[in-house]
């Protein structure tokens, strides 16, 4: 891994999903954690929000494919300290980790520029910004083609609760079927990572 080549950076662990990632953060209390928005079990948004709510000292850098709204803005609001896209150069990732470890924020230049232009232009951004973190989690899982039962199991919710989230997010987005959700997600850069 790129980070392991640097003597001032120590890798304390890796996790395959958001739940394990949160458990690892709680157990090892790293200075910085790098997370993906599209992690299974617990999204990067929800993980970041929980780290903040539990007042854990770990700072979060989000590494993902999506540079468009609502992710950068939502993750910063949730408490993320950094945001990079997966196409970033190795040096940029190292620079971000070091800067965030020092207590500063780091946004990839293209993301910072897009956020600045959105605020200057007064753009409303993505309709997905109206969704709660949990509604966004459910929307992303639906876009990936996951069943209601699978979503309920992954989020430790009842199928009825997931159906309620689905109803609410459809209502907020002004859609009424999964194809419309997938099309809207694609238009706003919310397609899941191809990995």
N, C-alpha and C positions, 0 to 999 in steps of 0.2 A: 504494500500500500504506500501511496505517496507520502503520507504523514509520518510513517514509521522511519523514513529515511532522515528525519530531522531529530537531532539529539535533544532539542528543547521541547519536543512533543512526545508524550507517552500515550499509547493506545491502551486503554484499560478494558476494553471489551467491545463486542459487536452483538447486535440483536436482530433477529429475523422479522420481528413484528413490533408494533407500538407498545403492547402490554409488556413484553420482555424488555423493551427499551426503557420504559418507565421504571420497571423493577431494577434494572441495571443502574440507572441514574440514581435511584434511591440508595442502592447498596454501595456503590463505589464513589458517589458524589464527585464526578469529574468536573473540571472547570468549564469544559465545553462539550456539548453533544451535537453531533451532526445527524439530522433526521430528514426523512423523506415525507412529503405531504401524503403520498399514496401508500403508506405502510398498511399492511393488513392488521386487523384487530382494533387498532387505535390509530387514527390518522395523525399526521404531523401537527395539524392544528390543535386537535384535542390533547395530544401529548404536551405540546408547548403550553397550552392553557392550564393543564394540571400541574406542570412544573411551577408555573407562576402562582397558582392558587395555593399550592402546598408550601410556598415560600422556600423552594429548594434553591440552592446557590448556583446550580449549573446553568450556564447560558446556552441558548439554543441557536444553532445555525441550521437553516433549512436549505437542503440541496434537492432541487427538483427540476423537472422539464418545463414547468409553466412559469413564464415571466409576466403573463398578463394578469389582470384583475380576475378574481378577488384575492388571489393568494398572497402577494407581497403585503398588501394593506392589512388583510385579515391576520396574517402571522405576526406582523409588527404589533397590531392591537392585542394579540394573544400573548405577547411578551417575547417574541423571537428577537435575538440580538443581531442576527445575520441572515442574509438571503442570497443564495447563489443558484445559478442554473447548472445542470449537469454538464453542459458544454464548456464550462469555465476552464481556464488553464490551471495546471497544477500549482503554479506560483500564486495564483489568485486564491486558491483554496487555503494554502499555507498562510498567506497574508491575512485572510479572513479569520482563521483560527487564532493566530497571534493577536490580532486586533481585538477580537471578542474576548479573549482570555484576559486582556488588559482592562476590560470593562467598557470598551467602546462598541459602537454598532458598526456593521459592515453590510453594505448593499452593493451588489454588482453594479457597475456603472450604468448599464442599460436599464436596470430595474429602477435605480435612483432617478434617472432621467425621466422614465415613464411616469413614476409617481409624482415628480415635480411638475411635469407637463399636465397631468390629470388635475392637479390642484390649481394650477394657473388657469387652465381652460375651464375649470368648473365642471368637468365631465362627471356624469353620474356613475360611470364605471359599469361594472357587471351587475346584472340582476341577481346574481348569486350572493352579492354582498348583503342582501336582505335576509338571507338565511342564517339561522343560529348555527353554531359549530356542529351540533348533533345533526341538524337537518342537512348541512353540507356533507357530513360523513355519509349519511344515508344516500344522498344524491350521487356521490362519487361511487358508492358501492353498486347502486342501481345502474349507473352508466357502465360499470365493468361487467354487468350482466348477472350479478349475484341475486339469488332468490331472497324473498322476504324471510324465509326460515333461516337461511345462511346469515343474513344480516343480523337477525335477532340473536343468533348464537354468538356471532363475533362481537357484538356490542353488549352482550349480556342483558338483553331486553326481551320482552314478550313480543310475539308476532303482532299482536294488537297495537302495541306501542309503536312498532316500526311502521305499521299501516297508518297510524296517526301522523307520524313524521312525514311519510310519503304524501299523504293528503295535504298537509300544511305546506310542504315545499312546492307541490304542484300548484296550489292556490297562489302562493307568493310569486311563483314564476309565470303564472298565467298560462299553464299548459295542462293537458289532460291525459297524456299517454307517455309511455317510455321512449318512443321514437322521438317525440318532441323534446323530451329531456335530453336525449343523446345529441340531437341536432343543436340544441341551445348550448350544451356543454362544449361541443366541438367549436362553435362560433366564438366562445369566450375562453378558449385555450384550456379547458378542464378535462381533456381526454386523459385517461390514465397512462402512466409511463408504459412503454411497450415491453419493459423487462418482465 
